[in-house]
Each structure stands twice: as C-alpha cells, then as structure tokens.
Amino acid sequence: MTDLGARLSAIDEQIADAARRAGRDATEISRIVVTKFHPAELVRELASLGVREVGENRQQELSVKRDELEALDLTWHFIGQAQTNKAAAIRRSADIVHSVDRVRLADALHRAVEDDSVLDVLVQINLTPDAGRGGVQPAEAAALAEHVLALPSLRLRGVMAVAPLDEEPASAFARLHRVAEEVRGVAPDATWISAGMTGDFAEAIAAGATHLRIGSAITGPRPDRG
C-alpha cells in the first residue's frame, strides 16, 4: 500500500470508530478529501484508491483540476470563500458549493446558470463573533436559507462551518447543530452538516456532521508554493 493509501485507510478507520462511539452509521458520513495546492496527479491517485469526493478552496485551482481530470468520476466540492465576480467560474466547475454566506453570492451563483442545471449549496455559518470571518451569523442563517430557497437554480442542502480556534470543537459544533435545526425549520430537506477537519472530525461526527473536510492527514503536507 502506498503512503497515500495508508493515510486514507487510517482516516477512514478513525471515522468509523468515531461514528460507532456516536451511535451512527459511518456509511452515512461523506469524507471529502481536500486537495488544496496539490497537483492533479495526486487527485488521480486518490481516485484510483476509491476516492470520489474532493474539495478545493480556490476557484482557479478548482477549474484547472476539474478540466484536467474531467474523465474521472468525481464530485467536486468548493469549500473556500467565494467572490461574487467568480461565481460563474465556480458554478461551471463545482458540483457543490459549501460557502454561500450572503445574499449577493447566492444571487450571483443563480444568475450564472447556463442551462437547466441545479447547483447544490450549503449556507456557511460563522461561529465566531468576528464579522470579518466567512459565514453568516447564526441568527441570520434561516433568513439566508429562505432566500436561497427562492432561487430555482440552487438547491439548499444544509449548513457548513469551521470550528473557532479558541473554542472547544464539541461546543462549537453543538451550536452548529442547533443552527442546522433552525435551517431545517424552513427547509426540511436541508439535512447536510458540513463540519469537521483533521483535528476535530470526531467531535463533528458526534454533533451530527454528514460531510467531513479532511486534507493533509490524507494528502500529506502541502507542496511548497514558492
């Protein structure tokens, strides 16, 4: 087994263990491999190991890799902060956008539709008091969800968040779970919770996460961009 395969297997075992401890079925949890800054060849190797869901933080990198790997059976998740002027490019390359955090971005993604396709999206929640961080404040999440529901080319799947560095992940994800319930109050089908990275996915699973975003624990250190 390659080092990449060994790391992938180790993470999958840890996910299964965390799911068992939480009384959950691990098969209901999606593991997204974040390949930020890694070459397309690594994504190709991941696909050969059975990976089907990959995530990218930057629009340009997403677009280039998707074009190069078009023949592979992959689902591409855009998980980074999105600029409205890149909405069309994101929409062309992403199957799912995790980071819809404002009305203007939702509108831009909707306007960028070029056919009768429907784009899966999640509302990103800011779990910190810093308004400059990505994500809508929890109290505003339901209103943004209602706005997304009114855009026919978008399909609201649920919520996404990153746990703050200065708070215990379990506490942060418990708050996210409550926000997810509020969103489901206006969108009953929006059942996804995208939460949990390498250092906190066990806590995210315990709080009901359905999608985990895991990078370097699987891919190894990011390449030197210099």
N, C-alpha and C positions, 0 to 999 in steps of 0.2 A: 504494500500500500504506500502511496506517495505521502509526503508530509501533509499536503493539502487534504488528501483523503482522510488521513488520521485525525487532523484537526476537525474536519467536518463530522466524522463519526463521534468524536469526543463531545462536541457540542450537542449533537443530536441525542446522545445518551444523557447528557445533563438536562436537556429539555424534557426528555421522557421522565427522568427522576423527579424534576420539579412538578410536572403535571401529575404524577402519581401522588406526591405529597399534598397537592391541592385538590385531589379527588377529581381530576379532569382527565379527559381522553386526549393524549398527545396528538392523535391524528387530526384533531380539530384545531390545531395550532399551526399556523404557517410560519416557516423560517425563511426570512428574506436575507440573502447574502449581499451585504453592501460592498461594492467593488470600487469605491471611490479611489481615483488615482492609479488603479491597477490597469494593466493592459488588457485589451480584448482577448488575448490568448489565455489569460487566467480565467476569464468568463467561459471560454470554450472548454477549458479543462474542468471547470465546475459542472458544466452541462454534461460532460462525459461521465461525471460521478453521480448524476441524477438530479442535480440542482435545476429547478425550473423557475424560481423566483429570485430576481436580482434587483438591487436598489442602487440608484445613483443620486448624488446631491447636486450636481451641476448640469445645467441644460446642455451645454456644448458637449460635455463628455458623454452624456446620455445619448445624444443624437448621433455622435460618431460611432459609438459602440453598437447601437441598435442597427445602424446601416451596415456595419461590417459583419454583424452576426445575424443578419436577417433570416438566414436559413434555419437557425436554431429555434427549437420550441421553448421559448422563454416568455415569462411575464415580466415586464419592466415597470418597476415602481420608482416614481420620482419622489424623493423624500426631503429635498432641500428647500430652502427659502426661494420662492418664485417671484420674479419681477413680471409685472403686467406686460411689459414690452416683449417678453419672451414666451408669452402664453401660447402663441400659435406653434412655436417650435416645440414646446413641451408637449402640447396636445398631439402633435404628429408622432412623437417618439414614445410617450408614456402610455401604458395601459391603465395605470392607477396613479393618481396624484394624492399624496398624503398631507400636503401642506397648504390647503385652502384656509386662509386665515383672515380674509377680509372680503367685503362685497365686491370691490373693484377687481380683485383677482378672479373671483367666481364669474363675474360678468365677462372678463377678458377671455377666460377659458371657453365660456359658452359661445362668445362671438367668433372664436377661432374655428368652430366646427366647419368642416369642408364637405361633409356628406351627411348621411343619416345615422352616423355612429353615436354611441353614448359613452361618455367618459366616466369611469368610476373615480370618486373623490372622497376624501375624508376632511373633516374640519379639524384644523390643528388648534390645540388648546395651549395657552401659555399658563404654566403652573407656577410662575414667579410673579412678584409684584412689579417687575421691570417691564414697562410698556414697550420698551425698545426691542424686547426679545420677540422672536417669531411666535405667532399664535394669537388667537382671540382670547380675551379674558373669560373665565368660566361663566360669569353672569351673562355674557353676550353670546354664548355658544348656541343656544336654542334659536335665537333670532337669526343668526347666520345660517343655521341649518334650514330654517323656514325659507330663507332667500334662495338657497341652493335648490330646494325642492321645487321652486317656481321656474327653474331653468331646465327646459326639457332635454337638452343635450348633456346634462350632468346627472349622474346617479349617486346619491349620497349613500355611502357605505358605513360611515361611523365616524370615530374620532381618532386623533393621533396626539401624542405628547412626548416630551423628553423630561425625565425627572430632573429637578434642580440639583445642582451640585451640593448645596448647603442644606439639604433636607434628606431624611431617610427615604429611600425609594418606596418602601411599603406605604408610608404616609402619603407621599405624592400620588402614587397610583391608586390609593383608596379614594382620593379626591377626584382623580380622573374617572374612576368607576362611577362616581355619583354624577359627574357631568355627562357621561355616556348614557346614564339612565334618563337624564333630562332630555337629551337629544332624541332618544328613542320615544320619548313622550310626544314629539312632533313628527318623528319619522320611525315608525315601528320596525321597518326593515333595516335600519342603520345599526347593525349589530356588531360591526367590527370595532376592535380597540387595538390600535397600533401603538405598542409601548414595549419598552424593554430592549436594552442593548447588551453588550458583552458583560458588563459589570452588574446588571440589575434585572436580567430577564427572569430569574426565578421569582422575584417579588412581583414582577409584572404578570407572570402566569397566575400567581396566587390571587391577583386582583382582577383576573378575567381577561387578560390580553389574548387576542386572537392572532395577532401578527407581531413577530419579533424582528428587529432590525439588527443583524449581527455582522460586524465587519472583520476587524483584524484578528479576532480569536479564530476565525476560519481562514481568512486570506493571508494572514501573516502581516508583518509590518508594511506600512505603505511605502512605495518606492520614493526615493529622493527626487523631488521635482526639479531640483537645481541642475 
